[in-house]
Amino acid sequence: MFSVPEVTPEEAKKILEEEGDKVVLLDVRTPPEHFQLRIPNSLFIPLDELRFKYNELPKDKKYIVYCRSGERSAFATYFLRQLGYEAYNLAGGIITWPYEKESGAA
């Protein structure tokens, strides 16, 4: 198994507050999961589509990648880092995110 840099929800929240629009929350779950519940202002690219859409992501941003529990996002983080992106896995995924969440249509 590979290892990728992780941030806790608390670290991610601090990074988002301090670095603002230099940081992108990237949701790599499925469309039904994203529709049901997500972290506000997340960019949504399902893991299955990331290999086709990664080139739409600016390289001058920092990415905090999440899924439900952290497994798919770890893979996505590894993939992005191999391509030269500064990406971090959200440890534990959205199920450990204690902050604001939104559901339904964005």
VEXZA-30349 format. One record per residue (C-alpha): residue number from 1; x, y, z. Coordinates in nm, 3 decimals, always signed. Example, Ala and Ser with C-alpha at 12.3 -4.5 7.8 and 13.67 -1.06 7.14 Angstrom:
// VEXZA-30349
@resi 1 px +1.230 py -0.450 pz +0.780
@resi 2 px +1.367 py -0.106 pz +0.714
***
This chain:
// VEXZA-30349
@resi 1 px +0.000 py +0.000 pz +0.000
@resi 2 px +0.113 py +0.356 pz -0.062
@resi 3 px +0.111 py +0.641 pz +0.185
@resi 4 px +0.005 py +0.997 pz +0.120
@resi 5 px +0.017 py +1.310 pz +0.335
@resi 6 px -0.298 py +1.349 pz +0.539
@resi 7 px -0.458 py +1.636 pz +0.725
@resi 8 px -0.706 py +1.600 pz +1.008
@resi 9 px -1.041 py +1.780 pz +0.982
@resi 10 px -0.906 py +2.037 pz +1.230
@resi 11 px -0.592 py +2.097 pz +1.023
@resi 12 px -0.798 py +2.118 pz +0.703
@resi 13 px -1.034 py +2.374 pz +0.857
@resi 14 px -0.738 py +2.587 pz +0.969
@resi 15 px -0.575 py +2.568 pz +0.623
@resi 16 px -0.905 py +2.668 pz +0.458
@resi 17 px -0.947 py +2.965 pz +0.694
@resi 18 px -0.588 py +3.085 pz +0.662
@resi 19 px -0.527 py +3.026 pz +0.292
@resi 20 px -0.876 py +3.087 pz +0.151
@resi 21 px -0.900 py +3.068 pz -0.226
@resi 22 px -0.551 py +2.913 pz -0.257
@resi 23 px -0.702 py +2.587 pz -0.129
@resi 24 px -0.954 py +2.362 pz -0.303
@resi 25 px -1.166 py +2.099 pz -0.128
@resi 26 px -1.199 py +1.817 pz -0.380
@resi 27 px -1.482 py +1.565 pz -0.340
@resi 28 px -1.407 py +1.241 pz -0.529
@resi 29 px -1.718 py +1.045 pz -0.426
@resi 30 px -2.002 py +0.935 pz -0.653
@resi 31 px -2.272 py +1.178 pz -0.774
@resi 32 px -2.540 py +1.035 pz -0.538
@resi 33 px -2.304 py +1.069 pz -0.239
@resi 34 px -2.215 py +1.427 pz -0.335
@resi 35 px -2.582 py +1.519 pz -0.380
@resi 36 px -2.676 py +1.364 pz -0.045
@resi 37 px -2.410 py +1.539 pz +0.167
@resi 38 px -2.100 py +1.748 pz +0.101
@resi 39 px -1.868 py +2.005 pz +0.254
@resi 40 px -1.972 py +2.353 pz +0.130
@resi 41 px -1.774 py +2.501 pz -0.160
@resi 42 px -1.627 py +2.166 pz -0.262
@resi 43 px -1.519 py +2.100 pz -0.617
@resi 44 px -1.679 py +1.774 pz -0.730
@resi 45 px -1.490 py +1.535 pz -0.959
@resi 46 px -1.579 py +1.167 pz -0.907
@resi 47 px -1.274 py +0.944 pz -0.871
@resi 48 px -1.371 py +0.757 pz -1.192
@resi 49 px -1.347 py +1.086 pz -1.386
@resi 50 px -1.036 py +1.231 pz -1.222
@resi 51 px -0.795 py +1.070 pz -1.468
@resi 52 px -0.975 py +1.254 pz -1.751
@resi 53 px -1.030 py +1.586 pz -1.571
@resi 54 px -0.718 py +1.641 pz -1.360
@resi 55 px -0.576 py +1.875 pz -1.626
@resi 56 px -0.863 py +2.118 pz -1.550
@resi 57 px -0.717 py +2.166 pz -1.200
@resi 58 px -0.476 py +2.458 pz -1.161
@resi 59 px -0.137 py +2.351 pz -1.027
@resi 60 px -0.095 py +2.670 pz -0.821
@resi 61 px -0.360 py +2.555 pz -0.571
@resi 62 px -0.341 py +2.325 pz -0.271
@resi 63 px -0.592 py +2.038 pz -0.274
@resi 64 px -0.758 py +1.873 pz +0.023
@resi 65 px -0.920 py +1.560 pz -0.117
@resi 66 px -1.206 py +1.378 pz +0.052
@resi 67 px -1.442 py +1.087 pz +0.008
@resi 68 px -1.662 py +0.906 pz +0.259
@resi 69 px -1.397 py +0.747 pz +0.480
@resi 70 px -1.061 py +0.844 pz +0.328
@resi 71 px -0.977 py +0.542 pz +0.114
@resi 72 px -1.077 py +0.664 pz -0.234
@resi 73 px -0.943 py +1.010 pz -0.156
@resi 74 px -0.607 py +0.858 pz -0.055
@resi 75 px -0.586 py +0.704 pz -0.402
@resi 76 px -0.686 py +1.035 pz -0.564
@resi 77 px -0.430 py +1.223 pz -0.351
@resi 78 px -0.158 py +0.977 pz -0.457
@resi 79 px -0.259 py +1.017 pz -0.823
@resi 80 px -0.253 py +1.398 pz -0.806
@resi 81 px +0.081 py +1.407 pz -0.622
@resi 82 px +0.235 py +1.184 pz -0.892
@resi 83 px +0.130 py +1.452 pz -1.143
@resi 84 px +0.292 py +1.732 pz -0.944
@resi 85 px -0.007 py +1.866 pz -0.749
@resi 86 px +0.012 py +1.967 pz -0.384
@resi 87 px -0.259 py +1.736 pz -0.252
@resi 88 px -0.351 py +1.610 pz +0.093
@resi 89 px -0.595 py +1.341 pz +0.198
@resi 90 px -0.864 py +1.439 pz +0.449
@resi 91 px -0.812 py +1.176 pz +0.720
@resi 92 px -1.132 py +0.982 pz +0.787
@resi 93 px -1.325 py +1.148 pz +0.504
@resi 94 px -1.651 py +1.336 pz +0.535
@resi 95 px -1.773 py +1.105 pz +0.812
@resi 96 px -1.516 py +1.260 pz +1.048
@resi 97 px -1.579 py +1.620 pz +0.932
@resi 98 px -1.735 py +1.793 pz +1.237
@resi 99 px -1.795 py +2.127 pz +1.064
@resi 100 px -2.061 py +2.256 pz +0.828
@resi 101 px -2.211 py +2.024 pz +0.568
@resi 102 px -2.483 py +2.076 pz +0.310
@resi 103 px -2.723 py +1.838 pz +0.142
@resi 104 px -2.953 py +1.826 pz -0.159
@resi 105 px -2.921 py +2.051 pz -0.463
@resi 106 px -2.634 py +2.298 pz -0.446
***
